[in-house]
Amino acid sequence: MGKNGWHDDSAREALDLCLACKGCKSDCPMQVDMATYKAEFLSHYYAGRLRPVSAYTMGLIYWWARIASFAPGFVNYFTRTQPFAGIVKFLGGISQRRQLPPFASLTFKQWFLARGVRNSGQPPVILWPDTFNNHFFPGTAKAAVEVLETAGFQILVPRIQLCCGRPLYDYGFLTLAKGLLRQVLETLRTEIRSGTPIVGLEPSCVAVFRDELLNLFPNEEDAIRLSKQTYLLSEFLEQKAPEFKIPKLYRQAVVHAHCHHTAVMKLGAEEKVLKALGLNYEMLNSGCCGMAGSFGFEAGKFDVSSACGERVLLPAIRHAAKDTLIIADGFSCREQIHQRTDRHALHLAEVIQIALRSGPRGPEGNFPERDHVPAVKTISPLQACGLLVLLTFTIGALVSATFWRNDRGHLR
């Protein structure tokens, strides 16, 4: 660190292109954890300062996504229709060369809580509704529900909104992140202490419970328990569901492992499940996809992000036969593949779901992921304008009412 300590500009500039992929944590002989150092440094560097606008747009995605869930079609219209999309990206510090992923018309939790109890009396397991699979890719979480219920478990999903705070670490919002993890520990304390396992679908979120959680709460017994009770889907099926016969799927597959998955959880269980499926797969030595959470979305980082992907991952996807399965569990990895190739990657849960539904040969024809591509729901321009006018009027009325109350109090 430079002479200015936590406020050294050269250190900040050096860390700006760090992908926070955690590769150094496992690949470096010294096991220097630069991702953790970056989060700690940014927390100190920006203490009492404004952060770049992208920190507030993408670092706080948990809250923005919850707001967007009230009117996803309205939000999608303005984030995916020009010229509004360009304005939104400019104001949000997002690259104009990126496309913002659409919000789902119905979140996973809305779908799950409305469907009623299934497999009552069977062993319980909590399915972690991370922000990405809850608000953007609910089909992945639905597939996991089908797989786990077929394996003989009763799925539990927290009713209260919870988040591990994964995007916050990239921007040094450590106080906010610690608060969210404290809320998780308090809300799930009974389940944690009873030993109920938790299955996470987003590798970076599972990595939080296995890594960052212990860094922030090193002496908290419930944090230690939670870290030991949290599994990726492949880990859970391999360790906790030995009687479940994984269905066969005799297809070619190209697999990209999320960098946090590789660094923190390792790939042993994932490969065992892939082999049990019967897939003839290639595990790419691709490192980080380059999207790296929100890194690849940030203005000015598109070229670096793309260069990372073009090293191994993206050429391999483009050269794969069209009937080959493309498998990637990470949300950012799937976005990088979708935005830079003509393919959509599948989560392991969706691959197993395909095997359960379509049999050992899977769906016929090219693009086997076609039924799992998230639908984009928007509204008409007229509806968008009407809602925008109504929203503007409502905000104006609230502001006016606030000033009116303040004026009355002042006159008294």
C-alpha positions, -999 to 999 in steps of 0.1 A, spaced: 0 0 0 12 35 -8 21 63 16 -15 74 20 -26 41 34 -63 33 30 -68 65 9 -40 58 -16 -52 65 -51 -25 43 -68 -37 13 -48 -73 21 -58 -63 23 -95 -43 -10 -92 -74 -27 -78 -98 -12 -103 -92 -41 -128 -92 -68 -102 -120 -92 -111 -124 -104 -75 -126 -139 -90 -108 -154 -59 -84 -173 -83 -54 -161 -63 -69 -176 -32 -65 -211 -46 -40 -208 -75 -14 -186 -60 13 -205 -39 10 -177 -13 -28 -179 -14 -31 -141 -13 -69 -133 -12 -70 -102 -34 -108 -102 -36 -111 -98 2 -83 -72 2 -101 -52 -25 -133 -52 -5 -116 -41 27 -96 -15 9 -126 0 -9 -145 0 24 -119 23 39 -111 43 8 -147 54 3 -155 59 40 -172 93 41 -169 97 3 -192 92 -27 -185 60 -47 -187 57 -85 -223 57 -96 -220 20 -107 -215 11 -71 -250 24 -63 -267 9 -94 -252 -25 -94 -238 -29 -59 -273 -23 -45 -290 -45 -70 -308 -64 -42 -329 -33 -34 -334 -22 -70 -346 -57 -79 -371 -57 -52 -385 -23 -64 -385 -35 -100 -405 -66 -90 -436 -44 -85 -436 -34 -122 -411 -55 -141 -427 -49 -175 -424 -11 -169 -388 -13 -158 -379 -37 -187 -394 -12 -212 -371 16 -201 -340 -6 -197 -343 -24 -231 -359 2 -254 -339 30 -271 -333 58 -264 -343 52 -228 -320 22 -224 -290 43 -234 -300 70 -210 -304 45 -181 -270 30 -188 -254 64 -190 -269 75 -157 -260 42 -141 -224 40 -151 -231 10 -173 -214 2 -206 -235 12 -237 -222 -21 -253 -239 -42 -227 -276 -52 -226 -293 -50 -192 -308 -84 -182 -346 -83 -180 -365 -87 -148 -388 -118 -147 -425 -111 -148 -430 -133 -117 -402 -138 -92 -393 -173 -80 -405 -166 -45 -439 -153 -57 -443 -185 -77 -431 -208 -49 -452 -192 -21 -483 -194 -42 -481 -231 -51 -487 -246 -17 -468 -272 3 -454 -302 -15 -437 -333 -1 -450 -326 34 -433 -348 60 -402 -354 39 -368 -342 50 -367 -304 48 -341 -284 28 -340 -246 24 -336 -235 -12 -317 -202 -11 -336 -176 -33 -306 -155 -43 -313 -121 -60 -303 -133 -95 -323 -165 -97 -352 -150 -79 -356 -119 -100 -339 -127 -133 -337 -165 -138 -366 -179 -118 -367 -209 -141 -334 -221 -127 -348 -221 -91 -380 -238 -103 -359 -265 -119 -341 -270 -86 -374 -274 -69 -384 -301 -93 -351 -319 -89 -351 -317 -51 -387 -328 -47 -381 -357 -71 -352 -366 -48 -377 -368 -19 -372 -335 0 -396 -308 12 -385 -274 -1 -385 -245 23 -380 -209 11 -377 -180 35 -408 -158 34 -389 -127 45 -366 -111 19 -330 -121 26 -297 -115 8 -261 -127 14 -249 -93 0 -227 -108 -27 -226 -76 -50 -218 -54 -20 -183 -68 -15 -172 -58 -50 -177 -22 -40 -166 -23 -4 -201 -19 12 -189 -41 41 -211 -26 67 -242 -32 46 -231 -67 37 -225 -76 74 -260 -62 83 -276 -85 56 -257 -115 69 -267 -107 105 -303 -106 93 -298 -141 77 -284 -155 109 -312 -141 130 -340 -151 106 -328 -187 100 -314 -193 135 -339 -221 143 -332 -239 110 -295 -234 114 -294 -248 149 -317 -278 139 -292 -286 111 -315 -280 81 -293 -279 50 -294 -250 26 -289 -254 -11 -277 -224 -31 -278 -222 -69 -256 -191 -74 -219 -202 -67 -209 -167 -57 -237 -166 -30 -227 -201 -17 -191 -188 -16 -203 -160 7 -216 -184 32 -185 -205 30 -159 -177 30 -170 -141 36 -194 -151 64 -166 -166 84 -144 -136 78 -171 -112 91 -183 -135 120 -152 -156 129 -164 -164 164 -202 -167 157 -213 -203 163 -243 -200 140 -222 -186 113 -199 -216 115 -229 -239 115 -244 -221 84 -211 -224 65 -211 -261 71 -248 -266 62 -247 -247 29 -243 -267 -3 -243 -263 -40 -269 -284 -57 -242 -309 -69 -227 -311 -34 -261 -317 -18 -271 -344 -43 -238 -362 -39 -236 -359 -1 -271 -357 12 -292 -376 -14 -273 -408 -20 -305 -428 -27 -316 -404 -55 -308 -420 -88 -296 -392 -111 -313 -395 -145 -293 -402 -176 -287 -377 -203 -264 -390 -230 -254 -357 -247 -223 -337 -255 -217 -308 -231 -193 -279 -227 -190 -268 -190 -177 -235 -177 -171 -234 -139 -178 -202 -120 -145 -188 -106 -158 -187 -70 -170 -223 -74 -135 -234 -85 -117 -214 -58 -138 -220 -28 -159 -251 -32 -138 -270 -58 -153 -290 -86 -153 -326 -73 -190 -329 -66 -200 -311 -98 -180 -335 -119 -194 -365 -101 -230 -354 -109 -220 -346 -145 -206 -382 -148 -236 -397 -132 -258 -380 -158 -238 -397 -185 -227 -365 -202 -198 -366 -225 -185 -332 -213 -156 -309 -216 -147 -289 -185 -131 -258 -199 -99 -244 -184 -114 -209 -189 -108 -192 -156 -131 -162 -151 -157 -155 -178 -148 -119 -177 -182 -106 -166 -172 -112 -130 -204 -101 -113 -210 -66 -124 -174 -59 -136 -182 -65 -172 -213 -42 -171 -193 -12 -159 -186 16 -183 -151 15 -196 -145 -22 -188 -162 -39 -217 -130 -45 -236 -112 -61 -207 -142 -81 -198 -146 -94 -234 -108 -101 -237 -111 -124 -206 -140 -143 -222 -123 -145 -256 -93 -162 -241 -110 -196 -239 -147 -195 -230 -164 -177 -258 -145 -193 -287 -153 -227 -272 -190 -219 -271 -190 -206 -307 -172 -237 -320 -195 -262 -301 -221 -280 -321 -255 -265 -319 -270 -296 -302 -243 -295 -275 -254 -285 -240 -237 -254 -227 -235 -255 -189 -226 -227 -165 -241 -222 -131 -231 -185 -125 -255 -157 -134 -227 -134 -147 -212 -163 -167 -245 -171 -183 -249 -134 -192 -215 -132 -207 -222 -162 -229 -256 -149 -239 -244 -114 -248 -213 -125 -267 -225 -157 -285 -258 -171 -299 -262 -195 -271 -278 -196 -237 -261 -216 -209 -280 -239 -186 -276 -243 -149 -270 -279 -136 -305 -279 -121 -320 -273 -156 -298 -300 -171 -311 -325 -146 -346 -313 -152 -342 -319 -189 -331 -355 -181 -361 -360 -159 -386 -347 -184 -371 -356 -218 -353 -389 -211 -317 -399 -218 -315 -383 -253 -329 -350 -242 -348 -326 -265 -344 -332 -302 -327 -308 -326 -304 -279 -320 -303 -254 -292 -314 -278 -264 -317 -248 -241 -345 -233 -261 -372 -240 -236 -352 -225 -208 -345 -191 -223 -360 -164 -200 -389 -146 -216 -388 -108 -217 -419 -91 -206 -424 -54 -214 -453 -31 -218 -465 -9 -247 -451 26 -252 -485 41 -244 -487 21 -211 -451 31 -203 -459 68 -208 -491 66 -187 -473 49 -158 -444 74 -160 -469 103 -158 -487 87 -129 -454 80 -111 -442 116 -117 -475 129 -104 -474 107 -73 -438 117 -65 -447 154 -70 -477 150 -47 -457 134 -20 -430 160 -22 -456 188 -21 -473 172 9 -440 170 27 -432 206 22 -467 217 31 -464 198 65 -430 213 71 -443 248 64 -472 244 88 -449 232 115 -426 262 109 -454 287 111 -466 273 144 
